[in-house]
Amino acid sequence: MKKYPFLDLALTNAPYMDELKAAATGVIESGRYLHGQQTELLEQEIAQLCKTEYCVSVSNGLDALRLILRAYKEMGILHNGDEVIAPANTYIASVLAISDNGLVPVLCDISEETMNMDTALLQGLITPRTRAVMPVHLYGTPCWDNELTRVARSHNLLIIEDNAQAIGAISDIAGLNGTFVTGGLGDAAGISFYPTKNLGALGDGGAITTNDASLAATVRALANYGSDRRYHNIYQGYNCRLDEIQAAMLRVKLRHLDRENDERAAVARTYRDSISNPRVTTPSIFDGIKQTWHQYVIRVEGRDAFRALLDKYGIGTDIHYAVPPHRQPCYHSLSHAELPVTERLASEIVSLPIAHPISPDDARVIAGVINSY
């Protein structure tokens, strides 16, 4: 085991172990394992956090995005062949959700500073078939600005947030409904509760947040076999429900989310202040917004040698993501896209340890090794 593991979920969850065990026992003893009180309360708490009217819990983050897009199709707002603009630098789930619904992903290159969608490029990607844009709050940095909302409003586009990595993040610019919290900025948002997330289940899970009552009702039906009541199926739906025991686990960890995000922010600041190597570029820390630091992603020359050095000193690293979606075999149809910033960064990025139990003191030690590279 490395002295500074990139991520050890047993250690990450250790501070909450007694609470998690008590919550699990409560669900087991209740005899209610789906559609129970824990799920209902979790949905209320996530909606409150994201400043939305509705939250629908589902099976995972990919299903959250898939269900949003499918619901808009059932509502007659989206149709097969419509285009959805998404960033090129993202986990493949963002793109899978689009193509899985018979929609066409259009990839936007990214900003070198934010590593998020470069909204200055949006206008040039609009066609008569464009119907939505999917900003991804990658690594925990909000992707929201005046240009995004200007383009969306001027072309009557839906804004569907991929909030898989940024629960609890706060923008400095108001969303469509006047709030500032990611997950409540656009028309709808998908959240992931994958175990590695800042708010991670002990299995899989996800959620949809929105202020649209019709969308929430449609998603809820689609996620439960397409039924609006028992044995009455109004859609050809799916089985995308969240387990009651995972809802209970998430409610425990939700109580500690602010502290978790604050601890990650302290480590990020320490990395920023302590790393001084001309071959290494640290990510920007932006004034006026709250970043959740799901990942701390640097850029480095000679990545393989750099990772080998850190490994020698017991420091774990990872890459998010070495191969962007348009270079994956399943998306060969997108491989012609010109996305120079995404491709350059994909060859340089390295994720450093940032999750508990990594501390600012640990970050200073890791920075010392980085500075010796």
Legacy VTK file of the C-alpha trace (Angstrom):
# vtk DataFile Version 3.0
C-alpha trace
ASCII
DATASET POLYDATA
POINTS 373 float
0.000 0.000 0.000
1.284 3.453 -0.909
2.058 5.935 1.849
-0.008 8.535 -0.019
-2.653 6.524 -1.900
-4.489 8.234 -4.697
-7.773 7.042 -3.230
-8.538 4.457 -0.558
-12.282 4.300 0.010
-11.928 2.368 3.269
-9.859 5.249 4.660
-12.132 7.871 3.099
-15.210 6.367 4.745
-13.546 5.497 8.054
-14.621 8.703 9.875
-18.275 7.859 9.221
-18.119 4.108 9.856
-20.244 4.004 13.007
-22.905 6.209 11.429
-22.904 4.128 8.245
-23.281 0.871 10.165
-26.155 2.289 12.213
-27.877 3.558 9.065
-27.486 0.203 7.317
-28.856 -1.630 10.333
-31.854 0.670 10.414
-32.717 -0.093 6.796
-32.233 -3.836 7.231
-34.470 -3.891 10.274
-37.121 -1.747 8.582
-37.878 -4.387 5.956
-38.278 -1.650 3.325
-35.520 -1.816 0.732
-36.932 0.238 -2.153
-39.118 3.367 -2.273
-38.745 3.902 1.458
-38.334 6.800 3.843
-34.574 7.078 3.372
-34.960 7.606 -0.366
-37.703 10.175 0.134
-35.644 12.109 2.676
-32.506 11.975 0.540
-34.404 13.454 -2.406
-35.655 16.276 -0.215
-32.154 16.978 1.091
-30.497 16.930 -2.335
-33.174 19.257 -3.736
-32.565 21.603 -0.801
-28.806 21.526 -1.388
-29.142 22.243 -5.114
-31.884 24.855 -4.574
-34.347 23.021 -6.820
-37.989 22.084 -6.407
-37.501 18.447 -7.336
-34.998 15.631 -6.996
-35.500 12.116 -8.351
-33.035 9.485 -7.166
-31.907 6.906 -9.719
-29.475 4.045 -10.200
-26.341 5.943 -11.309
-25.035 9.117 -12.904
-25.212 7.858 -16.487
-28.840 6.862 -16.022
-29.541 10.303 -14.567
-28.411 11.979 -17.798
-30.031 9.326 -19.999
-33.351 9.733 -18.220
-33.332 13.520 -18.512
-32.849 13.333 -22.268
-35.357 10.501 -22.673
-37.910 12.451 -20.642
-37.509 15.499 -22.865
-38.156 13.219 -25.847
-41.304 11.816 -24.255
-42.427 15.388 -23.577
-41.964 16.251 -27.276
-39.170 18.745 -26.605
-36.323 16.669 -28.070
-36.466 14.373 -31.106
-34.226 11.819 -32.780
-31.397 13.516 -34.645
-31.390 16.661 -32.503
-27.918 17.900 -31.551
-26.606 18.351 -28.020
-23.358 20.260 -27.469
-21.063 18.783 -24.818
-17.414 19.382 -23.856
-14.774 17.172 -25.438
-12.928 16.826 -22.128
-15.315 14.743 -20.054
-15.963 11.228 -18.888
-17.591 9.226 -21.666
-20.896 8.983 -19.756
-21.783 12.535 -20.822
-21.614 11.526 -24.485
-23.129 8.062 -24.013
-26.284 9.613 -22.572
-26.713 11.701 -25.715
-26.127 9.036 -28.338
-28.107 6.424 -26.408
-31.199 8.581 -26.917
-30.824 8.860 -30.687
-29.422 12.377 -30.300
-26.231 13.671 -31.895
-23.298 14.718 -29.681
-21.445 17.808 -30.896
-18.165 18.229 -29.033
-16.885 21.622 -27.938
-13.209 22.190 -27.196
-12.221 23.339 -23.740
-10.653 26.300 -22.013
-7.035 25.716 -21.078
-7.563 27.608 -17.833
-10.745 25.948 -16.573
-10.443 22.606 -18.424
-14.221 22.991 -18.905
-16.184 23.762 -22.053
-14.903 26.898 -23.809
-18.180 28.790 -24.021
-16.668 31.293 -26.475
-16.826 28.485 -29.058
-20.503 27.673 -28.550
-21.932 30.126 -31.058
-19.859 28.618 -33.848
-21.248 25.140 -33.132
-24.926 26.073 -33.413
-26.854 24.538 -36.315
-30.584 24.344 -37.114
-30.616 20.977 -35.275
-29.084 22.214 -32.008
-31.532 21.792 -29.152
-29.465 21.566 -25.965
-26.102 22.189 -24.373
-24.608 20.034 -21.610
-22.017 21.893 -19.521
-19.951 19.525 -17.371
-18.679 20.887 -14.068
-15.534 18.836 -14.482
-13.279 18.107 -11.505
-15.627 20.204 -9.351
-15.258 23.579 -11.103
-18.571 25.161 -12.142
-18.978 25.584 -15.902
-21.327 28.535 -15.974
-20.963 32.022 -17.389
-22.844 34.781 -19.193
-21.873 33.523 -22.651
-23.357 30.095 -21.975
-26.680 31.569 -20.903
-26.653 34.150 -23.719
-26.193 31.522 -26.405
-28.748 29.196 -24.818
-31.372 31.874 -24.514
-30.814 33.349 -27.971
-31.253 29.900 -29.571
-33.883 28.565 -27.130
-31.619 25.726 -25.989
-32.056 23.496 -22.980
-29.185 23.594 -20.491
-28.622 20.174 -18.946
-25.874 20.156 -16.318
-23.615 17.167 -15.853
-23.108 17.683 -12.138
-21.511 14.299 -11.519
-18.327 15.773 -10.029
-19.417 19.032 -8.463
-22.180 18.547 -5.903
-21.969 21.499 -3.522
-20.091 23.756 -5.948
-21.234 27.366 -6.274
-21.020 29.667 -9.288
-20.470 33.410 -9.139
-23.148 33.928 -11.817
-26.802 33.170 -11.236
-28.482 30.287 -12.981
-31.706 30.345 -14.973
-33.771 30.444 -11.782
-31.616 32.925 -9.884
-29.717 30.429 -7.751
-25.972 29.797 -7.730
-25.501 26.147 -6.746
-24.546 23.622 -9.416
-27.368 21.211 -10.036
-29.791 24.102 -9.896
-28.297 26.388 -12.552
-29.864 24.986 -15.723
-33.105 23.320 -16.749
-32.070 19.980 -15.239
-28.984 18.251 -13.879
-27.635 14.740 -13.474
-25.681 13.776 -10.345
-23.504 10.729 -9.724
-23.086 9.054 -6.343
-20.416 6.644 -7.564
-18.291 5.604 -4.548
-15.321 7.784 -5.544
-17.363 10.994 -5.664
-17.213 13.636 -2.929
-20.692 12.424 -1.982
-20.291 8.745 -2.777
-22.504 5.779 -2.029
-21.229 2.378 -0.959
-22.374 1.125 -4.334
-23.872 2.970 -7.258
-26.416 5.755 -7.329
-27.450 8.989 -8.976
-30.080 11.690 -9.040
-31.808 14.255 -11.236
-32.519 17.782 -10.014
-34.863 20.243 -11.712
-37.500 22.919 -11.186
-39.690 21.438 -13.931
-42.560 19.449 -12.415
-43.396 17.714 -15.699
-39.803 16.658 -16.260
-39.489 15.313 -12.705
-42.714 13.305 -13.039
-41.658 11.906 -16.415
-38.211 10.907 -15.132
-39.730 9.268 -12.056
-42.075 7.202 -14.213
-39.379 6.248 -16.722
-37.061 5.116 -13.927
-39.759 2.804 -12.538
-40.614 0.703 -15.605
-42.415 3.651 -17.185
-45.231 3.490 -14.628
-47.055 6.403 -13.051
-48.804 4.010 -10.663
-48.609 0.317 -9.932
-49.167 -1.873 -12.989
-49.951 1.153 -15.181
-47.125 1.735 -17.658
-47.410 4.957 -19.636
-43.894 4.692 -21.113
-41.614 1.877 -22.199
-39.376 2.565 -19.237
-36.437 1.166 -17.323
-35.544 -0.129 -13.887
-33.330 2.687 -12.604
-34.238 2.935 -8.944
-31.914 3.796 -6.050
-31.675 1.189 -3.289
-32.980 2.296 0.094
-29.758 1.234 1.792
-27.705 3.442 -0.540
-30.014 6.361 0.198
-29.314 5.833 3.891
-25.551 5.720 3.282
-25.748 8.923 1.263
-27.774 10.721 3.921
-25.037 9.985 6.446
-22.318 11.285 4.158
-24.367 14.287 3.053
-24.180 15.590 6.615
-20.389 15.765 6.207
-20.226 17.019 2.611
-19.379 20.639 3.433
-16.485 19.517 5.620
-15.291 17.085 2.949
-15.334 19.816 0.308
-13.604 22.292 2.631
-10.852 19.761 3.410
-10.268 19.158 -0.284
-10.118 22.917 -0.869
-7.455 23.269 1.843
-5.349 20.569 0.164
-5.825 22.245 -3.230
-4.616 25.585 -1.854
-1.598 23.889 -0.311
-0.684 22.258 -3.603
-1.076 25.615 -5.358
1.114 27.430 -2.841
3.761 24.687 -2.531
4.313 23.429 -6.084
6.960 25.486 -7.863
8.260 23.545 -10.816
8.343 25.143 -14.279
7.463 21.778 -15.825
4.234 21.584 -13.835
1.080 23.702 -14.242
-1.374 23.681 -11.357
-5.131 24.223 -11.854
-6.600 27.658 -11.292
-8.354 28.518 -8.061
-11.038 31.030 -8.972
-12.145 33.877 -6.739
-15.867 34.187 -6.090
-16.809 30.577 -6.800
-16.717 27.411 -4.733
-14.860 24.516 -6.332
-15.381 21.086 -4.808
-12.092 19.573 -6.041
-13.381 16.149 -6.948
-10.022 15.848 -8.693
-6.886 17.963 -8.440
-5.530 17.855 -11.990
-2.130 19.265 -12.881
-0.404 19.371 -16.266
3.126 18.072 -16.600
5.798 17.525 -19.216
6.943 13.922 -19.509
3.982 12.420 -17.712
5.207 8.814 -17.577
8.518 9.754 -15.952
6.717 12.095 -13.571
4.297 9.398 -12.417
7.143 6.927 -12.029
8.954 9.356 -9.734
5.901 9.874 -7.549
5.277 6.142 -7.427
8.840 5.631 -6.196
7.997 7.854 -3.208
4.715 6.047 -2.502
2.501 8.720 -4.034
-0.464 7.480 -6.019
-1.669 9.275 -9.156
-4.290 8.779 -11.843
-5.335 10.315 -15.185
-8.763 11.867 -15.784
-8.969 11.250 -18.725
-6.158 9.932 -20.896
-8.389 9.157 -23.882
-11.191 11.656 -24.611
-14.532 10.335 -25.918
-13.904 11.248 -29.557
-10.793 9.028 -29.548
-12.590 6.011 -28.138
-13.292 3.149 -30.582
-17.045 3.386 -30.039
-17.080 6.999 -31.242
-14.990 6.727 -34.389
-17.643 8.888 -36.094
-16.482 11.810 -33.912
-12.765 11.282 -34.496
-12.603 13.906 -37.246
-13.420 16.702 -34.800
-10.721 19.337 -34.357
-10.231 19.625 -30.612
-6.615 20.737 -30.122
-6.799 21.869 -26.493
-8.561 18.715 -25.367
-6.039 16.502 -27.132
-3.025 18.406 -25.834
-4.248 18.359 -22.261
-5.124 14.665 -22.475
-1.413 13.957 -22.973
-0.334 16.129 -20.035
-2.879 15.806 -17.211
-2.200 13.971 -13.947
-4.522 13.755 -10.949
-2.903 14.079 -7.515
-4.288 12.635 -4.258
-6.793 14.985 -2.643
-9.432 12.882 -0.849
-9.354 12.129 2.880
-7.069 11.203 4.578
-4.720 13.381 2.463
-4.016 16.521 4.520
-2.333 19.862 3.785
0.808 18.480 5.480
0.722 15.522 3.103
0.240 17.905 0.189
3.401 19.795 1.184
5.381 16.562 1.199
3.983 15.569 -2.197
4.748 19.057 -3.538
8.364 18.654 -2.407
8.691 15.506 -4.504
7.044 17.270 -7.467
9.441 20.181 -7.151
12.373 17.752 -7.417
11.166 16.480 -10.798
LINES 1 374
373 0 1 2 3 4 5 6 7 8 9 10 11 12 13 14 15 16 17 18 19 20 21 22 23 24 25 26 27 28 29 30 31 32 33 34 35 36 37 38 39 40 41 42 43 44 45 46 47 48 49 50 51 52 53 54 55 56 57 58 59 60 61 62 63 64 65 66 67 68 69 70 71 72 73 74 75 76 77 78 79 80 81 82 83 84 85 86 87 88 89 90 91 92 93 94 95 96 97 98 99 100 101 102 103 104 105 106 107 108 109 110 111 112 113 114 115 116 117 118 119 120 121 122 123 124 125 126 127 128 129 130 131 132 133 134 135 136 137 138 139 140 141 142 143 144 145 146 147 148 149 150 151 152 153 154 155 156 157 158 159 160 161 162 163 164 165 166 167 168 169 170 171 172 173 174 175 176 177 178 179 180 181 182 183 184 185 186 187 188 189 190 191 192 193 194 195 196 197 198 199 200 201 202 203 204 205 206 207 208 209 210 211 212 213 214 215 216 217 218 219 220 221 222 223 224 225 226 227 228 229 230 231 232 233 234 235 236 237 238 239 240 241 242 243 244 245 246 247 248 249 250 251 252 253 254 255 256 257 258 259 260 261 262 263 264 265 266 267 268 269 270 271 272 273 274 275 276 277 278 279 280 281 282 283 284 285 286 287 288 289 290 291 292 293 294 295 296 297 298 299 300 301 302 303 304 305 306 307 308 309 310 311 312 313 314 315 316 317 318 319 320 321 322 323 324 325 326 327 328 329 330 331 332 333 334 335 336 337 338 339 340 341 342 343 344 345 346 347 348 349 350 351 352 353 354 355 356 357 358 359 360 361 362 363 364 365 366 367 368 369 370 371 372
